[in-house]
Amino acid sequence: MELCCRKYPSGWIYPTVLLCLYGFFVNLNATDPFIIPYLVAPYHNLTAVQVANSVLPVWTYSYLALLIPVFLLTDYLCYKPVIFLQGLGLSISMIVMLVTHGVPCMQGMEFAYAIFTSCDVAYYAYIYNVVDTIHYQRVTSYCRSITLVGATLGALGGQLLLSLAGVSYFTLNVLTLSLTLVGLVFTLFLPMPTRSMFFHKEIAGDTMKMSVQEAESPCLEKIKPEAMAKDAASESTSTKHLIRVVFLLSKEVKHCYSSKQILYWSLWWAFATPIYNQLICYAPILWEHVESSKRMAVYNGGVEALSTFLATFKVAVNLSMEHYALLFGINTLAALVLQTLLTIIVVDPVGLGLDIFSQFLVYGCYYAVIAGMFFVWNIYIFISTFCRSPRNSLHSAIKSETQLYGLN
């Protein structure tokens, strides 16, 4: 209780450092690249088909089901409790992998991991509610880059421990769990935001008004009738507050996507992310089919470390950072709907239930179609812009289009 009520240092450095430490330790996940080899190893002894068709799809379905409730809960609880829930979800998923066996238990593990991934919105949006706007750009770069650094070092460290030290997957999981619990401790000391985007937009001002009224009241007895009247009307007030939240939500959605740059970027992100997630999840299954991890050394960590190191973030320009949670949530929801449809049609036995090679053929065709659509669209915009501006040079036309997509 003392942690919730204590005074925290003011300024942007304290919450940023704590959030970055949490993000670093939680993403320092040495186990993640080796989950598939771990599940098909003798310790769990699942088949690659069981993992691909029965275990991994649970994460996609659970992620989609949890995303909207978690988004609303994040705003209602003012971020910090949901960040703690994120670390707790990852810890539970690792504990389940350590102490249980069988397909149903691993499905439970995937559900716990879905809690972790669905709470990403709290991690990325928290900092904008505890620091001044002048520090937004700086804290954004710190909080995002530290997750990449943690993921890279985690994958690389896991690969080195397996290849050079000969540690087991079980030991690697215990080490990762320990680091996650260390990160979880840092969330307890994060300052509690006093506002949020929808449910607590004016919480600080309301609290201040109440304090002033209580200080100016000459007698407590005079306040009681008013308090009783407020209690009687609480149900009506709650309904009005909910309507207000829905109105604000629709207004902010319209504001977020009023920019063409953000709209184009969001469409690209929403279409590309489902396949990216599928590739990340199912690539180890493909490798397992090509060459079993039981017969040769596994280099999943090295591959993931390299891909994470090369990853870049496209920051949406002309977007208030306070709206990042909303934009991130909507784009993720759109991507998850597409990913769920892909999973049902391509992976799940309820649909086609394709083998892993056929799945990747479908993913490749999907990427080719999406890339072709956006390529044709870019050519159309470039030609139409160039034709409308005959006096401008080719360089000016190219520059204007690259600025439109935030590339320059």
C-alpha positions in Angstrom: 0.0 0.0 0.0 2.9 2.3 0.8 4.2 1.9 -2.8 0.9 3.1 -4.2 0.6 6.2 -1.9 4.3 7.3 -1.6 5.7 10.4 -3.2 7.8 9.9 -6.3 10.5 12.2 -7.6 9.2 14.8 -10.1 10.6 15.2 -13.6 10.9 12.9 -16.6 14.1 11.1 -15.8 12.8 8.9 -12.9 9.8 7.3 -14.7 11.7 7.0 -17.9 14.6 5.2 -16.3 12.3 2.8 -14.4 10.2 2.0 -17.5 13.3 1.4 -19.6 14.7 -0.9 -16.9 11.5 -2.8 -16.9 11.4 -2.9 -20.8 15.0 -4.1 -20.9 14.7 -7.0 -18.5 11.3 -8.2 -19.8 12.6 -8.2 -23.4 15.8 -9.8 -22.3 14.1 -13.1 -23.3 16.6 -15.7 -24.0 13.9 -18.4 -24.3 11.7 -16.8 -26.9 13.7 -17.9 -30.0 13.9 -21.5 -28.7 10.3 -22.1 -27.6 9.6 -24.5 -30.5 12.7 -26.6 -30.0 11.9 -26.7 -26.3 8.4 -27.9 -26.9 9.4 -30.7 -29.3 12.4 -31.7 -27.1 12.2 -34.8 -24.9 11.2 -32.6 -21.9 7.8 -31.8 -23.4 7.9 -34.2 -26.3 5.2 -32.6 -28.4 5.2 -33.0 -32.2 5.7 -30.2 -34.6 2.2 -30.7 -35.9 0.7 -30.4 -32.4 2.6 -27.2 -31.8 1.7 -25.7 -35.1 -2.0 -26.6 -35.2 -3.0 -26.8 -31.6 -0.7 -24.7 -29.5 0.4 -21.6 -31.4 -3.1 -20.6 -32.8 -4.2 -20.1 -29.2 -2.0 -17.1 -28.9 -3.6 -15.4 -31.9 -7.1 -16.1 -30.8 -6.4 -15.0 -27.2 -4.5 -11.9 -28.3 -7.5 -10.7 -30.4 -10.0 -11.5 -27.6 -8.0 -9.6 -25.0 -6.9 -6.6 -27.0 -10.1 -4.4 -26.6 -10.7 -5.2 -22.9 -7.1 -4.6 -22.1 -7.1 -1.3 -24.0 -10.1 0.0 -22.1 -8.7 -1.4 -18.8 -5.4 0.3 -19.5 -7.1 3.7 -19.7 -9.4 3.1 -16.8 -6.6 1.9 -14.4 -4.2 4.6 -15.6 -1.6 2.3 -17.2 0.6 1.3 -14.2 -1.4 -1.8 -13.0 -1.6 -3.1 -16.6 2.2 -2.8 -17.0 2.5 -5.0 -13.9 -0.1 -7.4 -15.4 2.1 -7.5 -18.6 5.1 -8.7 -16.6 3.0 -11.1 -14.6 1.6 -12.6 -17.7 5.0 -13.3 -19.1 6.2 -14.8 -15.8 3.2 -17.1 -15.6 3.7 -18.3 -19.2 7.3 -19.3 -18.3 6.3 -21.0 -15.1 3.7 -23.0 -16.9 6.4 -24.1 -19.4 8.7 -25.1 -16.6 6.3 -27.2 -14.4 3.6 -28.6 -16.7 3.4 -30.8 -19.8 0.9 -31.6 -22.5 -1.0 -29.7 -25.2 -3.7 -28.2 -22.9 -1.1 -26.8 -20.5 0.9 -25.3 -23.4 -2.3 -23.8 -24.7 -2.7 -22.1 -21.2 0.9 -20.9 -21.6 0.0 -19.3 -24.9 -3.0 -17.6 -23.3 -0.7 -16.2 -20.6 1.7 -15.0 -23.3 -1.2 -13.3 -25.0 -1.8 -11.3 -21.9 1.8 -10.1 -22.1 1.5 -9.1 -25.7 -1.9 -7.4 -25.4 -0.5 -5.2 -22.6 2.1 -3.7 -24.9 -0.2 -0.6 -25.3 0.3 0.2 -21.6 4.0 0.1 -21.8 4.3 2.4 -24.8 1.5 4.8 -23.7 2.3 5.1 -20.0 5.2 7.5 -20.3 3.2 10.2 -22.2 1.0 10.6 -19.2 3.7 11.2 -16.6 6.2 13.5 -18.5 5.8 17.0 -20.1 5.2 17.2 -23.8 8.6 18.8 -24.4 10.2 15.4 -23.5 8.0 13.2 -25.6 10.4 12.7 -28.5 13.3 11.9 -26.1 11.4 9.4 -23.9 9.9 7.8 -27.0 13.3 7.0 -28.4 14.5 5.6 -25.1 11.5 3.4 -24.4 11.3 2.0 -27.9 15.0 1.4 -28.5 15.6 -0.3 -25.1 13.1 -3.0 -26.1 15.1 -3.7 -29.2 18.4 -3.7 -27.3 16.9 -6.1 -24.7 15.5 -8.5 -27.4 18.7 -8.5 -29.3 20.9 -9.2 -26.3 18.4 -11.8 -25.0 18.5 -13.7 -28.3 22.2 -13.4 -28.7 22.8 -14.4 -25.0 20.6 -17.4 -25.3 22.4 -18.5 -28.5 25.8 -18.2 -26.8 24.7 -20.0 -23.7 23.3 -22.9 -25.8 26.2 -23.1 -28.3 29.2 -22.4 -26.0 28.1 -23.2 -22.5 25.9 -26.1 -23.4 23.0 -25.1 -21.1 19.7 -26.8 -21.4 16.4 -25.2 -22.6 15.1 -25.7 -19.1 18.0 -23.7 -17.5 17.5 -21.0 -20.2 13.9 -20.7 -19.2 14.8 -20.4 -15.5 17.3 -17.6 -16.3 14.7 -15.7 -18.4 12.1 -16.1 -15.7 14.5 -14.6 -13.1 15.2 -11.6 -15.4 11.5 -11.1 -15.9 10.8 -11.1 -12.2 13.6 -8.5 -11.8 11.8 -6.3 -14.3 8.5 -6.9 -12.6 10.0 -5.3 -9.4 10.7 -2.0 -11.2 7.0 -1.6 -12.1 6.1 -1.3 -8.4 8.1 1.9 -8.2 6.6 3.6 -11.3 4.7 6.8 -10.5 1.0 6.4 -10.9 -0.4 8.7 -13.6 -3.1 11.2 -12.6 -4.8 11.2 -15.9 -5.7 9.1 -18.9 -7.1 9.7 -22.4 -10.8 8.9 -21.8 -11.9 7.7 -18.3 -9.7 10.1 -16.2 -9.2 13.0 -18.6 -9.8 15.6 -15.8 -9.0 13.6 -12.7 -6.4 16.0 -11.4 -8.7 19.0 -11.8 -11.6 17.2 -10.2 -9.6 16.2 -7.2 -8.3 19.7 -6.8 -11.8 21.1 -6.8 -12.9 18.7 -4.2 -10.0 19.5 -1.9 -10.8 23.3 -2.2 -14.4 22.7 -1.5 -13.7 20.6 1.6 -11.2 23.2 2.9 -13.7 26.1 2.5 -16.7 24.2 4.0 -17.3 25.6 7.6 -19.2 22.5 8.7 -19.1 18.9 7.6 -22.8 18.5 8.3 -23.7 20.9 5.4 -21.9 18.7 2.9 -23.7 15.4 3.8 -27.0 16.1 2.1 -25.2 17.0 -1.1 -23.1 13.9 -0.9 -26.2 11.8 -0.4 -27.8 13.4 -3.4 -24.7 12.6 -5.5 -24.8 9.0 -4.4 -28.4 8.7 -5.5 -27.6 10.1 -8.9 -24.4 8.0 -9.3 -26.0 5.5 -11.7 -27.1 8.3 -14.0 -23.7 9.9 -13.8 -22.0 6.6 -14.7 -24.1 6.3 -17.8 -23.4 9.8 -18.8 -19.7 9.2 -18.2 -19.8 6.1 -20.4 -21.5 8.0 -23.2 -18.9 10.7 -22.8 -16.1 8.1 -23.1 -17.6 6.6 -26.3 -18.0 10.1 -27.8 -14.4 11.0 -26.9 -13.2 7.7 -28.4 -14.9 8.2 -31.7 -13.7 11.8 -31.8 -10.1 10.8 -31.2 -10.3 8.0 -33.8 -11.4 10.5 -36.4 -8.6 12.9 -35.4 -5.9 10.1 -35.5 -6.8 9.1 -39.1 -7.4 12.6 -40.5 -3.8 12.7 -41.7 -3.0 10.9 -44.9 0.5 10.1 -43.7 -0.9 8.3 -40.7 -3.7 6.6 -42.7 -1.3 5.2 -45.3 1.2 4.1 -42.7 -1.5 2.4 -40.7 -2.8 0.5 -43.7 0.6 -0.7 -44.6 1.3 -1.7 -40.9 -2.1 -3.4 -40.5 -1.7 -5.5 -43.7 2.0 -6.4 -43.2 1.9 -7.2 -39.5 -0.2 -10.3 -39.7 2.2 -12.1 -42.0 5.2 -10.8 -40.0 3.7 -12.3 -36.8 2.9 -15.6 -38.6 6.5 -15.8 -39.9 8.0 -15.1 -36.5 5.7 -17.7 -34.9 5.9 -20.5 -37.5 9.4 -20.1 -38.9 10.9 -22.4 -36.2 8.3 -25.0 -37.2 9.6 -24.8 -40.8 13.2 -25.1 -39.6 12.1 -28.1 -37.5 10.7 -29.8 -40.6 13.8 -29.0 -42.7 16.2 -30.2 -40.1 15.2 -31.4 -36.7 16.7 -29.7 -33.7 17.2 -33.1 -32.2 19.8 -33.9 -34.9 21.7 -30.7 -35.2 22.7 -27.4 -33.4 20.0 -24.8 -33.2 20.8 -21.2 -34.2 17.4 -19.6 -33.8 18.8 -17.1 -31.3 21.4 -15.9 -33.7 18.8 -15.4 -36.5 16.4 -13.5 -34.2 19.2 -11.4 -32.7 20.2 -10.3 -36.2 16.6 -9.6 -37.4 15.9 -7.6 -34.2 19.1 -5.6 -34.6 18.1 -4.6 -38.1 14.6 -3.7 -37.1 13.5 -0.1 -37.4 10.5 1.8 -36.1 8.6 4.2 -38.4 7.3 6.9 -36.1 4.0 8.4 -37.3 4.6 12.0 -38.1 2.2 14.8 -37.2 0.6 12.6 -34.5 0.3 13.8 -30.9 2.2 11.2 -28.8 -0.8 11.2 -26.4 -2.8 9.5 -29.2 -0.2 6.7 -29.6 -2.1 4.3 -27.4 -5.3 4.7 -29.5 -3.5 4.4 -32.8 -1.4 1.4 -31.7 -4.6 -0.3 -30.4 -6.7 0.2 -33.5 -3.9 -0.8 -35.9 -3.1 -3.9 -33.8 -6.8 -4.8 -33.7 -7.0 -4.6 -37.5 -3.8 -6.6 -37.9 -5.0 -9.3 -35.4 -8.4 -9.6 -37.2 -6.5 -10.4 -40.4 -4.1 -12.7 -38.6 -6.9 -14.6 -37.0 -8.6 -15.1 -40.4 -5.3 -16.4 -41.8 -4.8 -18.7 -38.9 -8.3 -20.1 -39.2 -8.1 -20.6 -42.9 -4.5 -21.7 -43.3 -3.3 -23.2 -40.0 -6.3 -24.4 -38.0 -7.7 -27.9 -38.7 -11.1 -26.3 -38.8 -10.0 -24.6 -42.0 -7.6 -25.9 -44.6 -5.0 -27.2 -42.0 -2.1 -26.8 -44.5 1.3 -28.3 -43.9 4.0 -25.8 -42.9 5.5 -25.6 -46.5 2.1 -24.8 -48.0 1.5 -22.2 -45.2 4.7 -20.3 -46.1 3.8 -20.5 -49.8 0.5 -18.7 -48.9 2.3 -16.1 -46.8 4.8 -15.4 -49.6 1.9 -14.9 -52.1 0.1 -12.6 -49.6 3.2 -10.5 -49.2 3.7 -10.3 -53.0 0.1 -9.1 -53.4 0.3 -6.5 -50.7 3.6 -5.2 -52.0 2.3 -5.1 -55.5 -0.8 -3.1 -54.4 1.2 -0.5 -52.6 3.8 -0.3 -55.4 1.1 0.4 -58.0 -0.5 2.9 -55.6 2.8 4.7 -55.1 3.4 4.9 -58.9 -0.1 6.3 -59.4 0.4 9.0 -56.7 3.8 9.9 -58.1 2.7 10.2 -61.7 -0.5 12.2 -60.8 1.5 14.6 -58.6 4.2 15.0 -61.2 1.6 15.7 -63.9 -0.1 18.3 -61.8 3.2 20.1 -61.2 4.8 20.5 -64.6 6.9 23.4 -63.5 8.5 21.5 -60.7 11.6 19.4 -61.2 11.6 15.6 -60.9 13.5 16.1 -57.7 10.8 18.3 -56.1 8.1 15.7 -57.0 10.1 12.9 -55.5 10.8 14.9 -52.4 7.1 15.8 -51.9 6.1 12.2 -52.2 8.7 11.0 -49.8 7.6 13.6 -47.3 4.0 12.4 -47.7 5.1 8.9 -46.5 7.4 10.3 -43.8 10.5 9.0 -45.7 12.2 12.4 -45.8 
